[in-house]
Amino acid sequence: MNDLIFNTCAFGIAAIVSLALLVHFLKNKRQHKDFLLVIFSFSILFIFSLYGVSICLPDVIEIGNGNAKSKSGQCEIVFLEDIGGRFGTSNLLQVNIENLTLEADLEDFPDLEEGIFSCEIKYGEHSESLVDIVIKQE
């Protein structure tokens, strides 16, 4: 849930800043040598940020109201370790249930083990982010 809130805030701030810079350049800097490049770049950033907000914000609202989507059944839990990357990334947890695949930080769910279990999950429908997982004991 914290990742979802962080992403929503980051996308929102990026949208506001890019829109403010677009307005500033459109009003004052028409004679700037890179005017078209700046307008194009910040327009793309604004559209991308607005798209991110439109995906994350409905999930934050639904989860905050206690209306997270849930699904239960046989879960396959897989740890994706050492994904790589230039600066290294945190390990991920992947949960497969029926035809739904969700990912989350392994640090958010330290008690889970790898394998196939009967479980119930709660997730954000739009962003497909895992909120909670409960392993059912048989």
N, C-alpha and C positions, 0 to 999 in steps of 0.2 A: 504494500500500500504506500509506503514511503517513497518508493521509486516512482510510482504513478503520480503522486503529488508533486515530486521534484520535477518530473518531465512536464507536467502541466504548467507549473510556474515558469520553467525555463522557456518553453514554447511561447507562453504569454508575454514574457519580458522581451523575447526576441521579436515578436510581432509588434509590440508597442514601439520598441526602439527603431526597428526598420521602417515602420510607418512614419515616425517622427522625422527620421532622416530623409525619407522620400519627400515629405511635405517641405522640409527645410530646403532641399536642393531644388525642388520645383519652384519655390518662391524666390530664392535668392541667388542661386548659383548657375543660372542658365548659360553664362559665358565661360564656365569652367571647362578646361580642356577635356576632361573625362566625364562630362555630364551624362552622356548616353550610357556609358559603362556603369556609372554609379546608379542611375535610375534602373537599369536592367538588373544589376546585382541585388539591390535592395528590394526590388519587386519580387524576384525569385525567393529571397529570404523571407519576405512577408507572406507569400503564398504558402511556402513550406511550413512556416511557423503557425499560420492559421489552420492548416490541415492537421498539424500535430495537436493543437488545442482542441480542434473539433473531434479528434479521436479520444483524447485522454479525459477531457472535462466531463462528458456524460458518464464515464465509468467512476470518476471521483464522486460525482453527485449520487449515483446509484449506490455505490458502496458506502458512502457516508450516511445515506438514509437506511441502510441495512437491506437493500434490495439487490445484492450481488447474485449473479446467476450461479446455480449449483448443479452439479452432476455427480452421480454415484455409479459405481461399478468396479470393474477390474482396472486398476491403474498399473501402468508400467513406469517405474521411476528409474531414470537413467542420469548418471552424473557425467557431465561434459567437462572434463578437466583439461587444463593446459591448452586452451583454445588457441593461444598464441596472440599475435598482434605485436605491434611495434613496442608498446610500453607494458605489455602484459595485461591480461584481463582477469577479472575474478572468475571463479569456477561457476558454472551454471548447472541448474537442475532442470531436467526436462521431464514432464509428466504427460504420458499418452493415455487417454481414456476414450474408448470407442473411436471416433474419428476426429478427436480434438487433441491438439498438441499445444501445451503451454510451457513457457519457460519462466524461471525465476532465479534469483541469486541463491546460491547454496548457503550463504551466510544467513539468509532469512529463515531457513528451515534446517537448522543444524542436527535435529534429532532423526531425520529421515535416513533410511537405508536404501540401497539400490536393490531392485527386484520387482516382482509382480505381487500386488496386494489388492485386497478389497478396500476401497476408500471412497470418501466423499470430498469433493473439491468445491471451492468457491472461487469465482474468477470474474474479471471484467470482460464483458461481452465484446465491446468495441476494440479495446486494445489487446485483448487476449493475454492479460497478465494474471498470474496466479496470486490469489489473495490469501487463501487458507486451504490446508489439506488435513484431513483427519483419516488416519488409518483405522479401519474397523478390525477388531480382534475376532477371530473365528473360534 
